Amino acid sequence: MFYRFLLSSLFILGLTASSFAQNATIRGFVYNKKNGEPVIFTNVFLVGTSMGAQTDVNGFYSITKIPAGSYTISINAIGFDPLEQQITVIAGQLLNKNLTISEKELRLKEFEITSEKENEQSRVGTSVTTITSKEMNRLPTIGADPDLAQYLQVLPGVTFTGDQGGQLYIRGGSPIQNKVLLDGMIIYNPFHSIGLFSVFDTDVIRNTEVYTGGFGAEYGGRVSSIMKITTKDGDKKNLRGKVSASPFVSKIQLEGPLNKQEDENSGSTTFLLSGRSSYLKQTAKTFYPYVDTAGLPFNFTDLYGKIAFSGNSGNKLGLSGFRFNDKVRYRSLQDLTWNTFGGGANFVIIPTNSNFAFDGYMSYSDYTIKLEEASRPSRSSRINGFNLGLNFKYFFGKNDFQWGVETIGFSTDFTFYNELNRKIAQVENTSELGLYAKYRAILGKLVLEPSMRLQYYASLSEFSPEPRLGAKMNVTDNFRLKGALGRYSQNLIAGVSDRDVVNLFYGFLSAPDNAPNSYKGEKLNSKLQKAWHYIFGFESNLGKYLKFNAEAYYFNFDQLTNINRNKLYDDIPENSDKPDVLKSDYIIERGESRGVDMVLKYEYKRLYVWAVYSLMQVTREDEILKYAPVWDRRHNVNFLVSYNFGKQLDWDFSTRWNYGSGFPFTQTQGFYENFNLAGNLGSNYTTTNGTLGTAYGTLNAGRLPAYHRLDINLKKSFVTGERSSLEIAAGATNVYNRDNIFYFDRVKFERINQLPILWNLGVNFKF
């Protein structure tokens, strides 16, 4: 009843808010004439004035506080023909104006910078990267298509552990501290066990926003980062599709109208289907026998579907569902299987005669993972639950105010054995409720984005107020200072120790009730994981085509919960005399992450250059020891070059080089024969065979060798029909065959490397 009352109250409050401005408002959507898809993040402005607005991820814009009169409304977007239309508004009028723009017939030979600088000056944009299909297509492809997992690796502050079992670490946070949203649906594992692929098909993605810190109050439940993925609705005009194949993966994608959109003011119903499957284990025996004669041990399948209903006024409802799975048989020692599925709905509503818009979502996700090993009991984890939310946004000239509510409920079922074969298990149900408000104000050269989130964790009866602030100062037209700070919390903890070098198994737990309630003698009043973010930086336009961005950050993880890797005893009355650090399932830690990210971007004519350098230091400290976690990579460099050439601009060459300094690891001091005489103290140790024991050095005091890799790709496009084309892509991963270490097998005294050079040939057919 409380949730129903709260949501009803918020909805009524939003509807009763009226546009009390005395001037007029123009609002609407901008569509691509070719397929009816919204044109995102482009400026709509009134010629000869300073009045304008940027379209959002749905193509929606709203220009308010317009004096009565006649104007020319204009759009000048890269890759589209310019559009100008005459309009007349009267005082107090709210004019709905949908606009359609046409793609240029020929690919541009030169990029004209039009509204981008205005967007940079009016948005704080601290620690956020926006990724569209245009950016992803500039990256060397692994197979026939680019992949989001490959692009994320070139972003500032992002660390990947490698080609196999790769995990995503952002500015010192662990994977459990990253929240991934697909049209509002929570994706608990976005990456396959072979680190070259995500679960997302690039061709269904409209836009991706990656917040590496300092994000606003509209996002909650994580202490490190947010990745928000918005999918396309499907072509509103024509049936279209794509078939692709490579030695890694094959894919088929189909989209089109169930009810065609006739013009920008008419509704439509569309569908979008995508399915892809890998067959590396089979094809590797033929194409890459030098890697493993049994084939690469990775196989996965990704399925996604969506139906979108669009109304005449731009209101929209999307229904979508997904199923992803992954199977690995690693070196005949480990069998890993995970499956995830879910579905949901998201909508956008633009009420008539009101100067606001609102959107919402509701979804269900289920994720199960199981790891079976020859040397220890199997491990398993399952998390499933729902999330739903509403977001309201009001427009006041160039300023805006938004607020919303979100509720999440999930259950966890977890069974884990540490290296000492001590069992850790949990079955738990929990829920969260969040309420936020955010205001963006442009005060001359200063842009402010204060926000506040109130997060309540019902199962823990714990309330977390979380103030946040973003700011930007436009010192000059070409130089801007920016910064952000904020408080963050989360319930979930990882079902694996952050101290493990290789994490093929990654489970989920809710915050445990039996975690220690003190840290180094200091009483703790919370069961949550918490962090403060502090970020400061600047951005500069070094001429028309060259941009430089730098950010320094400090993340204070003032409370973290981790699996107790050193548990020796069960926490039972018989062991009451044992110290908590040896019998508790969990330990409390604190941590810090500090660093600097620098990005240099050059874009002129057909040449694109992206250079990134990240300097980072990460530490964790428990009751006994201060150490560097295994993802503490001190230096990380990415250099990407993309060049488009040919008379018809139908050739594309791209290359990427990555360098990363060595990860921490625990060195081996020696080996000994380990005797287990429990239950038989009379055994003769001189004739009893023991097991091999390892004497370890200081935790993560050593460093592995540095990682570096060069990828190249060459693509050629052929026009095969009025609406069909063929693309052939050839390239290689790890071109100079660098031996990058994966881990070291202590027992066999054998170095296990990441993937060697992998040549690939991919074919795409679009129709």
C-alpha positions in Angstrom: 0.0 0.0 0.0 2.9 2.4 0.8 4.5 1.9 -2.6 1.1 2.3 -4.4 0.3 5.5 -2.4 3.8 7.0 -3.1 3.7 6.3 -6.8 0.2 7.6 -7.1 1.1 10.8 -5.2 4.1 11.4 -7.4 2.1 10.8 -10.6 -0.6 13.2 -9.5 1.9 15.8 -8.5 3.6 15.6 -11.9 0.3 15.9 -13.8 -0.9 18.9 -11.8 2.3 20.9 -12.4 1.4 23.4 -15.1 3.5 25.5 -17.4 3.2 28.8 -15.7 5.6 30.6 -18.0 4.0 33.5 -19.8 6.0 32.8 -23.0 5.6 30.0 -25.5 7.1 26.5 -25.7 8.1 24.4 -28.7 8.7 20.8 -28.2 8.7 17.5 -30.1 10.8 14.7 -31.5 13.4 14.7 -34.3 13.3 11.6 -36.5 15.5 10.1 -39.2 13.5 10.1 -42.4 15.1 6.9 -43.6 14.0 4.6 -40.8 12.0 6.6 -38.3 14.6 6.2 -35.6 15.0 9.3 -33.3 18.0 11.5 -34.0 19.8 11.8 -30.6 22.0 14.5 -29.0 21.6 17.0 -31.8 20.7 20.7 -31.3 17.4 22.2 -32.4 17.6 26.0 -32.3 15.8 29.2 -33.4 17.9 31.1 -35.9 19.1 34.5 -34.8 18.5 33.8 -31.1 20.3 32.0 -28.2 17.2 29.8 -27.7 17.6 26.1 -28.4 17.7 22.6 -26.9 19.4 19.3 -27.4 17.5 16.1 -28.2 17.7 13.4 -25.6 18.1 9.6 -26.1 14.5 9.4 -27.4 15.0 12.3 -29.8 12.9 14.6 -27.7 13.5 18.4 -27.4 11.8 21.2 -25.6 12.5 25.0 -26.1 10.8 27.1 -23.5 10.4 30.8 -22.6 10.0 31.9 -26.3 8.5 35.4 -26.8 5.6 35.5 -29.2 6.6 36.0 -32.8 7.8 34.3 -36.0 11.0 32.2 -36.1 13.0 29.9 -38.2 13.6 26.6 -36.4 16.7 24.8 -37.6 18.7 21.6 -37.3 22.2 21.1 -38.5 23.3 17.6 -37.6 26.4 15.8 -38.8 25.6 13.2 -41.4 22.2 14.8 -42.2 20.9 17.5 -44.6 20.3 20.8 -42.9 16.6 21.6 -42.0 14.9 24.9 -41.6 11.2 25.6 -41.1 9.2 28.8 -40.5 7.0 28.8 -37.3 4.9 31.3 -35.5 4.0 31.1 -31.8 1.7 33.1 -29.6 2.1 33.9 -25.9 1.3 31.0 -23.6 1.2 28.5 -26.5 2.6 25.0 -26.3 3.5 24.0 -29.8 4.2 20.3 -30.6 6.5 20.2 -33.5 8.0 16.9 -34.7 10.8 17.2 -37.3 12.2 14.8 -39.8 15.7 15.1 -41.3 17.3 13.2 -44.2 20.7 11.4 -44.2 23.2 12.7 -46.7 23.5 10.6 -49.8 27.3 10.7 -49.7 29.5 10.1 -46.7 31.0 13.3 -45.4 34.6 13.9 -46.3 34.9 16.4 -43.5 33.3 16.7 -40.1 31.9 20.1 -39.4 31.6 21.0 -35.8 28.3 22.8 -35.2 26.5 22.3 -32.0 29.0 20.2 -30.1 30.7 23.1 -28.4 27.4 24.5 -27.2 26.7 21.1 -25.6 30.1 21.0 -24.0 29.4 24.4 -22.4 25.9 23.7 -21.2 26.4 20.2 -19.7 28.7 19.3 -16.8 29.8 16.0 -18.4 32.2 15.0 -15.6 33.4 11.4 -16.0 30.9 10.3 -18.6 31.4 9.0 -22.1 28.7 8.7 -24.7 29.0 5.8 -27.2 27.0 5.5 -30.4 27.4 3.1 -33.3 29.6 5.7 -35.0 32.2 5.5 -32.3 32.1 1.7 -32.0 32.6 1.2 -35.8 35.9 3.0 -35.5 37.4 0.2 -33.4 39.1 -2.8 -34.9 36.5 -5.6 -35.0 37.1 -9.1 -33.5 35.2 -11.0 -36.1 32.6 -9.4 -38.3 31.1 -6.8 -35.9 32.5 -4.3 -33.4 31.5 -5.1 -29.8 30.8 -3.0 -26.8 33.2 -5.0 -24.6 36.1 -4.0 -27.0 35.2 -0.4 -27.0 34.9 -0.1 -23.2 38.5 -1.2 -22.9 39.7 2.0 -24.6 37.8 4.4 -22.2 39.7 6.4 -19.6 39.8 4.8 -16.1 38.7 1.3 -17.4 40.8 -1.8 -16.7 40.2 -5.2 -18.2 42.0 -8.3 -16.8 42.5 -9.8 -20.2 41.2 -11.9 -23.1 40.1 -14.8 -20.9 37.8 -14.5 -18.0 38.0 -10.7 -18.5 36.3 -8.5 -15.9 35.6 -4.8 -16.0 37.2 -2.6 -13.3 36.5 1.1 -13.3 38.6 3.6 -11.4 39.5 1.1 -8.7 36.0 -0.4 -8.2 35.3 -4.1 -8.5 32.8 -5.6 -11.1 30.1 -5.9 -8.4 30.2 -2.2 -8.0 29.3 -1.5 -11.6 25.6 -1.2 -12.5 24.6 -2.2 -16.1 21.1 -1.2 -17.4 19.6 -2.4 -20.6 16.5 -0.3 -21.3 16.1 -0.1 -17.5 16.6 -3.9 -17.0 19.5 -4.8 -14.7 22.1 -7.1 -16.4 24.1 -8.9 -13.7 26.8 -10.2 -16.0 27.3 -8.1 -19.2 30.5 -9.9 -20.4 31.2 -13.4 -21.7 34.1 -15.5 -20.3 36.2 -14.7 -23.4 36.8 -11.0 -22.7 36.4 -10.0 -26.4 32.6 -10.1 -26.3 29.8 -8.5 -24.3 26.2 -9.9 -24.3 25.0 -7.0 -26.4 24.5 -7.0 -30.1 26.0 -3.7 -31.4 23.3 -3.4 -34.1 20.5 -3.1 -31.6 22.2 -0.4 -29.5 21.1 3.2 -30.0 23.3 4.8 -27.4 25.5 3.9 -24.4 26.4 6.2 -21.5 29.3 5.1 -19.3 29.7 7.0 -16.0 33.0 6.3 -14.4 32.3 8.3 -11.3 30.6 11.3 -9.9 27.2 10.3 -11.4 24.0 12.2 -10.4 21.3 11.1 -8.0 19.2 9.6 -10.7 21.4 6.5 -10.4 21.7 4.5 -7.1 22.6 1.2 -5.7 26.3 1.1 -6.8 29.5 2.8 -5.5 31.7 2.7 -8.6 30.1 3.2 -12.0 26.9 3.1 -14.1 26.5 1.9 -17.7 23.2 2.7 -19.3 22.4 1.1 -22.7 19.4 2.2 -24.8 18.3 0.0 -27.7 16.7 1.0 -31.0 13.0 0.6 -31.6 13.4 -1.0 -35.1 12.9 0.5 -38.5 9.5 2.2 -38.8 9.5 2.3 -42.6 11.0 -0.9 -44.1 11.9 -4.5 -43.3 15.6 -4.7 -42.7 18.1 -7.2 -41.6 21.7 -8.3 -41.3 23.5 -11.6 -41.4 27.1 -11.9 -40.3 29.7 -14.7 -39.8 33.3 -15.1 -38.7 35.4 -17.8 -37.1 34.3 -16.5 -33.7 30.6 -15.9 -34.0 27.6 -15.8 -36.4 24.6 -13.5 -36.1 21.2 -12.7 -37.6 19.3 -9.5 -36.9 15.9 -8.5 -38.2 13.8 -5.4 -37.7 10.9 -3.6 -39.3 7.4 -2.2 -39.0 4.3 -4.1 -37.9 2.4 -0.8 -38.5 4.3 1.7 -40.7 5.0 5.3 -39.8 3.6 7.4 -42.6 5.1 10.7 -41.4 6.6 12.4 -38.4 3.2 13.0 -36.8 1.9 9.4 -37.2 2.3 6.4 -34.9 3.9 3.0 -35.6 4.5 -0.4 -34.3 7.9 -2.0 -34.8 9.8 -5.2 -33.9 13.5 -5.9 -33.4 15.0 -9.4 -33.1 18.7 -10.4 -32.7 20.4 -13.7 -32.2 24.0 -14.7 -32.2 26.0 -17.8 -31.3 29.7 -18.5 -30.9 31.4 -21.7 -32.0 35.0 -21.1 -31.0 35.4 -24.5 -29.5 34.6 -26.1 -32.9 36.2 -23.6 -35.3 39.4 -23.1 -33.3 40.4 -26.7 -34.0 40.7 -25.7 -37.7 41.6 -22.0 -37.6 43.6 -21.8 -34.4 45.1 -25.3 -33.6 48.2 -23.6 -32.3 46.2 -22.2 -29.3 44.7 -25.5 -28.1 44.2 -28.7 -30.1 40.9 -29.3 -28.2 39.6 -25.9 -29.4 39.1 -22.7 -27.4 36.9 -23.6 -24.4 34.3 -20.8 -25.0 30.8 -21.0 -26.3 27.9 -18.5 -25.8 24.5 -17.6 -27.1 22.7 -14.2 -27.0 19.1 -13.6 -27.8 17.2 -10.3 -27.7 13.8 -9.1 -28.9 11.7 -6.0 -28.7 8.4 -4.6 -29.8 7.9 -0.8 -29.7 4.6 1.1 -29.9 4.8 4.8 -30.9 1.9 7.2 -30.7 1.1 10.2 -32.8 2.4 12.6 -30.2 5.6 10.8 -29.6 4.5 8.7 -26.6 6.1 5.3 -26.7 6.0 1.9 -25.1 8.7 -0.7 -25.5 8.4 -4.4 -24.5 11.7 -6.3 -24.6 13.2 -9.6 -23.4 16.6 -11.3 -23.4 18.4 -14.6 -22.8 22.2 -14.9 -22.6 24.3 -17.9 -21.7 27.9 -18.9 -21.5 29.7 -22.2 -21.2 33.4 -22.8 -20.5 35.5 -25.9 -20.0 38.8 -24.6 -19.0 41.9 -26.9 -19.3 39.7 -29.9 -18.4 39.8 -28.6 -14.8 36.8 -26.3 -14.5 33.3 -26.3 -16.0 31.6 -22.9 -15.8 28.0 -22.3 -16.9 25.9 -19.2 -16.5 22.5 -18.3 -17.8 20.5 -15.1 -17.5 17.1 -14.1 -18.8 14.6 -11.3 -18.3 12.1 -9.0 -19.7 10.6 -5.6 -19.2 8.7 -2.6 -20.4 9.8 1.1 -20.7 7.7 4.0 -21.7 7.9 7.7 -22.5 4.9 10.0 -22.1 4.6 13.7 -23.2 1.4 15.0 -21.6 -0.5 17.6 -23.6 -0.5 21.2 -22.5 2.1 20.6 -19.8 5.7 21.6 -19.9 7.2 18.4 -18.6 7.8 14.8 -19.7 8.1 11.6 -17.8 9.3 8.1 -18.5 9.3 4.8 -16.6 10.4 1.2 -16.6 9.6 -2.1 -15.0 11.5 -5.3 -15.5 12.5 -8.8 -14.1 16.0 -10.4 -14.3 17.3 -13.8 -13.4 21.0 -14.8 -13.3 22.4 -18.2 -12.3 26.1 -19.3 -12.4 27.7 -22.6 -11.5 31.3 -23.7 -11.3 32.4 -27.3 -11.0 36.0 -28.1 -10.3 37.9 -31.4 -10.0 39.8 -30.3 -6.9 37.0 -28.8 -4.7 33.2 -28.8 -4.2 31.1 -27.0 -6.8 30.1 -23.4 -6.3 26.8 -21.8 -7.4 25.0 -18.4 -7.2 21.6 -17.2 -8.3 20.1 -13.7 -8.1 16.7 -12.8 -9.4 14.3 -9.9 -8.9 12.5 -6.9 -10.2 13.1 -3.2 -10.6 10.7 -0.4 -11.5 10.9 3.4 -11.6 9.4 6.7 -12.7 11.3 9.8 -13.8 9.8 13.3 -14.3 11.5 16.2 -16.1 10.5 19.9 -16.3 12.0 22.5 -18.6 12.7 26.1 -17.7 14.5 27.8 -20.6 18.0 26.3 -20.6 17.5 24.9 -17.1 15.7 21.8 -16.1 14.6 19.9 -13.0 14.0 16.2 -12.7 13.0 13.8 -9.9 11.9 10.3 -9.7 11.4 7.1 -7.6 12.8 3.6 -8.0 12.2 0.4 -6.2 14.1 -2.9 -6.4 13.5 -6.3 -5.0 15.7 -9.4 -5.4 16.6 -12.7 -3.8 20.0 -14.4 -3.6 20.9 -18.1 -3.2 24.7 -18.6 -2.8 27.0 -21.5 -2.1 30.8 -21.0 -2.0 33.8 -22.8 -0.7 37.0 -21.0 0.0 40.5 -22.4 -0.7 40.4 -24.1 2.7 37.1 -25.9 1.7 35.1 -24.0 4.3 31.5 -23.5 3.2 30.0 -20.1 3.0 26.2 -20.0 2.1 23.4 -17.5 2.0 19.7 -17.4 1.0 18.3 -13.9 1.3 15.4 -11.7 0.2 15.9 -7.9 0.1 14.4 -4.7 -1.3 15.4 -1.1 -1.9 13.6 2.2 -2.4 15.1 5.3 -3.9 13.8 8.8 -4.3 15.9 11.5 -6.0 15.8 15.1 -7.2 18.2 16.9 -9.6 18.4 20.5 -10.9 20.5 21.8 -13.7 21.1 25.6 -13.7 23.1 27.7 -16.2 24.2 30.8 -14.4 26.2 32.8 -17.0 29.5 30.9 -17.4 28.7 28.5 -14.5 26.8 25.3 -14.9 25.5 23.6 -11.6 23.9 20.2 -11.2 23.1 19.7 -7.5 21.2 16.5 -6.7 20.1 14.4 -3.8 19.2 10.7 -3.4 17.4 9.1 -0.5 18.0 5.4 -0.5 16.3 3.0 1.9 17.3 -0.6 2.3 14.2 -2.3 3.7 15.8 -5.7 4.6 18.5 -4.0 6.6 16.2 -1.2 7.9 18.9 1.2 6.9 18.5 4.7 5.4 21.2 6.3 3.3 21.1 10.0 2.4 23.3 10.7 -0.6 24.1 14.3 -1.6 25.8 14.9 -5.0 27.1 17.9 -7.0 28.4 18.5 -10.4 29.7 21.8 -11.7 31.4 23.3 -14.8 33.0 26.8 -15.3 33.3 28.0 -18.9 36.5 30.0 -18.4 36.7 30.8 -22.1 35.0 29.4 -25.2 37.7 26.8 -25.5 38.7 26.1 -21.9 36.4 24.7 -19.1 36.9 23.6 -15.5 34.6 20.8 -14.1 34.2 18.7 -11.1 31.9 16.4 -9.1 31.5 14.9 -5.7 29.0 12.6 -4.1 28.0 9.9 -1.6 27.2 6.4 -2.8 26.0 3.1 -1.3 25.1 -0.4 -2.3 23.7 -3.6 -0.9 25.2 -6.3 -3.1 28.6 -7.8 -2.5 30.7 -10.2 -4.7 30.4 -13.9 -4.1 34.1 -14.3 -4.6 37.1 -12.9 -2.8 38.6 -9.8 -4.4 42.0 -11.3 -3.6 41.6 -14.2 -6.1 43.8 -13.8 -9.2 41.5 -15.5 -11.7 37.7 -15.1 -11.2 35.8 -17.3 -13.7 33.1 -17.7 -11.0 31.4 -14.5 -10.0 28.4 -14.8 -7.7 26.2 -12.3 -5.9 25.1 -11.9 -2.2 23.1 -9.2 -0.5 24.7 -7.4 2.5 25.0 -10.1 5.2 23.5 -9.7 8.7 26.4 -11.6 10.2 29.2 -9.4 9.0 31.5 -8.0 11.7 30.0 -4.9 13.4 33.4 -3.3 14.1 36.6 -2.4 12.2 39.9 -2.2 14.1 37.9 -1.5 17.3 35.7 1.1 15.7 32.0 0.3 15.9 30.2 0.2 12.6 26.6 1.5 12.3 26.0 0.2 8.7 25.9 -3.1 6.9 26.3 -1.4 3.5 29.2 -0.8 1.2 29.8 3.0 0.9 32.1 5.4 -0.9 32.8 9.1 -1.5 33.7 10.3 -5.0 35.9 13.5 -5.5 36.6 14.5 -9.1 38.2 17.6 -10.6 39.3 18.2 -14.2 39.4 20.4 -17.3 38.7 20.2 -21.0 40.1 22.2 -23.8 39.5 22.7 -27.5 43.0 23.0 -29.0 41.8 24.3 -32.3 38.8 23.1 -34.3 39.6 19.4 -34.5 41.7 18.7 -31.5 40.4 18.2 -27.9 42.0 17.4 -24.6 40.3 16.2 -21.4 42.0 15.5 -18.0 40.4 14.4 -14.7 41.9 13.7 -11.3 39.9 11.6 -8.9 39.9 10.2 -5.4 37.5 7.5 -4.4 37.2 6.8 -0.7 35.7 3.3 -0.1 35.1 3.9 3.6 33.3 0.6 4.1 33.5 -2.6 2.1 32.4 -6.2 2.8 34.4 -9.1 1.3 34.4 -12.9 1.5 36.7 -14.1 4.2 39.4 -15.9 2.3 41.1 -17.0 5.5 38.2 -18.6 7.3 39.5 -21.7 9.1 36.6 -22.6 11.5 32.9 -22.7 11.5 31.2 -20.0 13.4 29.6 -22.2 16.1 29.6 -22.1 19.9 32.4 -24.8 20.1 34.7 -22.3 18.4 33.8 -19.3 20.5 37.4 -19.0 21.6 38.7 -18.6 18.0 39.2 -15.0 16.7 36.5 -13.6 14.5 38.9 -13.1 11.6 39.3 -16.9 11.4 35.7 -17.9 11.7 33.5 -15.2 10.2 32.2 -15.7 6.7 32.9 -12.0 5.9 35.4 -9.3 6.6 35.2 -5.6 6.7 37.7 -3.6 4.6 38.4 0.0 3.6 40.0 1.1 0.4 41.1 4.0 -1.7 41.5 4.7 -5.4 43.3 7.7 -6.8 44.4 8.5 -10.3 44.5 10.8 -13.3 42.8 10.1 -16.7 43.8 12.0 -19.8 42.2 11.8 -23.3 43.4 13.4 -26.5 40.9 13.3 -29.4 41.6 14.4 -33.0 38.9 14.3 -35.7 39.5 15.8 -39.2 38.1 14.8 -42.6 38.6 11.0 -42.7 41.1 10.6 -39.9 40.1 9.9 -36.3 42.7 9.5 -33.4 41.9 8.6 -29.8 44.7 8.5 -27.2 44.2 7.7 -23.5 46.5 7.5 -20.6 45.4 6.5 -17.1 47.5 6.5 -13.9 45.9 4.8 -11.0 46.7 3.4 -7.5 44.2 1.2 -5.6 44.6 -0.1 -2.0 42.5 -2.3 0.3 42.9 -2.7 4.0 41.4 -5.2 6.4 41.9 -5.8 10.1 45.4 -7.2 9.6 46.8 -6.2 6.2 47.0 -3.4 3.7 47.3 -4.7 0.1 46.8 -3.9 -3.6 43.9 -5.8 -5.2 44.7 -7.8 -8.3 43.3 -5.1 -10.7 45.6 -2.4 -9.4 47.1 -1.5 -12.8 49.4 1.5 -12.3 49.7 2.6 -16.0 47.2 2.0 -18.8 47.6 3.4 -22.4 45.2 3.1 -25.4 45.9 4.4 -28.8 43.3 4.2 -31.5 43.5 5.3 -35.2 40.7 5.0 -37.8 41.0 6.2 -41.4 38.4 6.1 -44.1 39.6 6.2 -47.8 38.7 5.3 -51.4 36.9 7.2 -54.1 33.6 6.2 -52.6 34.9 6.2 -49.1 34.2 2.5 -48.9 37.4 1.4 -47.3 38.1 1.7 -43.5 41.3 0.9 -41.7 41.6 0.9 -37.9 44.2 -0.1 -35.4 44.4 -0.1 -31.6 47.4 -0.6 -29.3 47.0 -1.2 -25.6 49.7 -1.2 -22.9 49.1 -2.0 -19.2 51.6 -2.3 -16.5 51.7 -5.6 -14.5 48.9 -6.6 -12.1 49.8 -7.5 -8.5 50.1 -11.2 -7.5 51.2 -13.2 -4.5 54.6 -14.8 -4.9 55.4 -18.4 -4.0 58.1 -18.7 -1.3 58.3 -22.5 -1.4 56.6 -25.9 -1.2 56.2 -28.4 1.6 54.6 -31.8 2.3 51.3 -31.2 4.1 50.1 -33.9 6.5 46.5 -34.2 7.5 46.4 -36.2 10.8 42.9 -35.1 11.9 41.1 -38.0 13.5 44.1 -40.2 13.5 46.8 -38.7 15.7 48.6 -42.1 15.9 49.5 -42.1 12.2 53.2 -42.5 11.4 54.1 -39.3 9.6 57.3 -40.9 8.3 55.4 -43.4 6.1 52.2 -41.3 5.5 52.0 -39.6 2.1 51.0 -35.9 2.4 49.7 -33.4 -0.1 51.7 -30.6 -1.7 51.5 -27.5 0.4 52.4 -24.0 -0.8 54.2 -21.3 1.3 52.9 -17.9 0.1 54.7 -14.6 0.3 53.1 -11.3 1.3 49.7 -10.8 -0.3 50.0 -9.3 -3.8 53.5 -8.0 -3.1 54.8 -9.0 -6.6 54.0 -7.7 -10.0 53.2 -9.7 -13.2 54.9 -8.7 -16.5 53.3 -5.8 -18.4 50.5 -6.4 -21.0 50.5 -5.0 -24.5 48.6 -5.9 -27.6 48.1 -4.5 -31.2 44.9 -5.1 -33.1 44.3 -4.2 -36.8 41.3 -4.3 -39.1 40.5 -3.5 -42.7 37.0 -3.3 -44.1 35.6 -2.9 -47.6 32.0 -2.1 -48.4 30.1 -3.1 -51.6 26.7 -1.8 -52.7 24.7 -4.8 -53.9 21.3 -3.3 -54.3 19.0 -0.3 -53.6 18.8 -1.3 -49.9 21.5 -4.0 -49.6 25.2 -4.0 -49.0 28.1 -6.4 -48.3 31.0 -5.7 -46.0 34.1 -7.8 -45.7 36.4 -7.3 -42.7 39.8 -8.8 -42.2 42.2 -8.3 -39.3 44.1 -9.8 -36.4 44.2 -9.6 -32.6 47.6 -9.5 -30.9 49.3 -8.9 -34.3 52.9 -9.3 -33.0 52.0 -12.4 -31.0 52.9 -11.0 -27.6 53.0 -13.6 -24.7 50.8 -11.8 -22.2 50.4 -13.7 -19.0 47.0 -14.9 -17.8 48.2 -16.6 -14.5 50.9 -18.9 -13.2 50.1 -22.5 -12.3 52.1 -22.9 -9.0 51.7 -26.7 -8.8 52.8 -27.4 -12.4 55.2 -24.5 -12.3 53.7 -23.4 -15.7 53.0 -20.0 -17.1 49.5 -19.7 -18.7 49.2 -17.0 -21.3 46.4 -15.0 -22.8 45.4 -15.6 -26.4 48.1 -15.5 -29.0 47.7 -13.9 -32.5 44.2 -14.6 -33.9 43.6 -13.8 -37.6 40.0 -13.3 -38.5 37.8 -12.8 -41.5 34.3 -11.5 -41.2 31.4 -11.0 -43.6 28.3 -8.8 -43.1 25.3 -8.7 -45.5 22.7 -6.0 -44.9 19.4 -6.0 -46.6 
